[in-house]
Structure formats: structure tokens, C-alpha cells
Amino acid sequence: MTSLLTALGTVLCFLTVSSEIMPQADFNLQEMAGKWYLIGFATNAQWFTARRASMKMGTAVFTPTADGDLDMSYASLTSDGSCWRMSGLAKKTDMPGRFKYTSESWENDNDMRMVDVKYDEYALTHTIKTKGSDITIVNKLYGRGVHLSPDLLEKFRQFSLETGILPGNVAFLPTNGECPSA
């Protein structure tokens, strides 16, 4: 019973911290447009430990829509030379820099916040994924180029730890070839 209460307390604490993460105050959707490299990935998802070693850098393209939503596409070159792709439309909320979307592939609801963005250099996102009663946190660090400063990598690592991610679940992805445009 004690371990159940401890686990429940941990989950509640973690959810409180995540729900308080706010998007960047002066978020500019148009400045997010374009290609980004996925450099850092951190999550409390159980699947991550088994797949972490095989993950490599991929590219994301963010395209603002006329309605203020965010069209997102991601591509990563796999070890056999094929491309793994996914895409989706993140719907704007009343709070600039906060978007919601449902992933048909993973059957989860996503609450994504653009936490810290320097549009010509990096973007740090925080996403709360909900599938039934299962809640997962995913933090991502994107760069306009394939390399970011050690200070930015450390900032991402610290942010991830503060949002409940275990140190072993913070990864900086190795560079990789790029998929051809679809």
C-alpha cells in the first residue's frame, strides 16, 4: 500500500509540474516555419529505453496555416536506407505557443507547448501525451542546424530533469543522413 501511495504521489507531482509548463510568452508562429533538426529527445515513456540506442537525428518541418494551426511533418532515415515519416496538424489553442492534436498512429491526445524558442537557432518543446489513463511526457530540442552549443544541450537536459524525466532518458541524437523530400 505504501508503494502504491508513493507512486500515486509521484504521478500527481509530475502532472502538476507538467501542467504548469507555459509556452514562450512572445511566441511567433510565423517564425517557427521551416526545417528543424531533432537534436534532443527526452521522455518517461517505457518504450524509450529499448529504442534509444537506435534513434538518430531526423528533420521536422513546421508550416503555419492561415488559421493559426501548425502543420508538422517529420522524417528520419533508417538504418536500411528507407525513411520513417509521420505528419499531423496541431490545432492552436487560446494560448499562443500551445497546440493540441491527436495522433492516429499512437492513438493519443497531445498537448504541446513551445517552451523556449530562438527562431534562428533552437526550439524546446514540451508535450503531454494522454492515452486513456496513461500519461507520458516528451521533451524535444530542435536546432536550425545539426549542432547546438553545449550550454543549450545542458539547458535541455536540466529542463527535462525538472519535468520528471530520469537522467538516463535524456538523449542527444547522433547525426544522420536526411530523407529526400517527399
N, C-alpha and C positions, 0 to 999 in steps of 0.2 A: 504494500500500500504506500509506503514511504517513497519508493522509487517511482511509482505512478504519479504521486503528487509532485515530486521533483521534476519529472518530465513535463507534466502539465504546466508547472510554473515556468519552466524554461521556454516552452512554446508561447505562453502568454507574454512573457518578457520580450521575446524575439518579435512577436507580432506587433507589440506596442512600439518597439524601435522602428520597424519597417513602415508602419502606418504613419509615422511622424517624419519620414524622409520626404522632403519637399523638392520640387523641381527648381531649377535655377530661376531666380526672381525676374530677370530680364530676358527670358528665353525668346529667341527669334527663330521661328520655324523656317523661314526662307534661308537663313544662314546654315541650317543643318543639311541643306540639299547637297547631293553629290556622293562621291565614293569615299568610304572609310575602310580601314583595315581593322579587323578584330584582333587586338593585341593581348588583352587580359580577359580572363573568364573566371568567375568565382560563383560557387553555388553550394547549397546544402543538400542538393538532390543526391539520392543514393546511387543513381546510375553513373554519376561523375567519376567515382573512384576507379571503376572498371574501364572507362573510356578515356580518362585523362591523358594517358601516355600516347594515344593515337591521334589526339586532337592537334590540328595545325591551324595556322592563321588562314583566314578567309577574308572575303570582301563583302561589305554591305553597301547598298546604295539606298539612300533616303531621298524620296521625292515628295515634296509638299503638294497637296492637292488644292484646287481652287476653294474647297470647303474648309480648309484648315486641318485636314486629316494628314496622315503620314503614310505614304506607300513605302513599304520596306521590302527589299529583296536581299538575299544572302546566298553566296556561292563559295564552296570550298573544294579545292582539288583533292581527290582521294589518292591513296597510295597506288591504285591500279590505273590512274590517269583519267578516271571518269570524274564528273562533277556532282557534288551533292548540293542541291538547291532547295531553297524554300522562300516563300514570299507571303506577304499579308498586308492588310490595311489596318493601321492603328487609328482609331477614331479619337478626335480631340475631346477633351472634357472642358468644364468651365474654368479649369486652371491651366494656363499656358505652360507647356512643357510636360503635361501629364496626358497620357493616352491609354485607351483601353482597347483590347482586341481579344478575339477568341481564336485559338489555334485549332483548326480542324484536325491536323495531323496528330497532335498530342492531346486533343480533347480537354483543353484547359482554358480558363479565363485569365487574362494577363492585365495587370495594372503597371504600366511602365512610366517611369519618371526620368526626365533628362536632368540629372542632378548637378552636373558641373560641365560646362562646355566652353571651350575656347575654339571658336568655329574654324580657325585655320590650323589648329594643332591637334586637339583631342576632345573626346566626349565620354563622360562617365554616365552610364545608365543603371538604374535600379528597377528591377521588375519583380512583382509579387505574382506568382503563378498559383492558381487555385483549381484543383480538380477534386470535386466532392469535398471531403474534409482534409485532404492533403494540400498543404501549403508549402511552396518552395520559393526560395529567393535566388535570383540570378542577377549578378552584377557584371557589367561588361565595360571594358575600356577600349575605345576606338581611337585610332590615330589617322590623320590625313596621310601620313607616311608610315612605313613599316617599323620605324624606330621611334621611341619616345624616351625622354630623359629619365635617368634613374630616380629623380625626385617625383616625377609623375607616376612611375611604377610603384614607388613606395606609398604615394598618396592613395592609389587604388587599393593596394594591399591593406593599408590601415582602415580605409573606408569599409572594405569587405569584412575585416575582423569586427569592426564596430556594428555591423549589421548582422552579426551572428554566424558568419562563415568561419569554419575551422581553418587554421593556417594551412593545412595540407590540401585544402580545397580551393586555394587561390593559385591560378596558373597563368603563366605568361607563355603564349603560344609561339612555337617556332615558326619562322618564316616559311613560306610555301609558294609554289608556283601559283599562277592565277588561272581561273577558268576563263575560257573565251566568252565574250558577250553572248548572251542568249538571243 
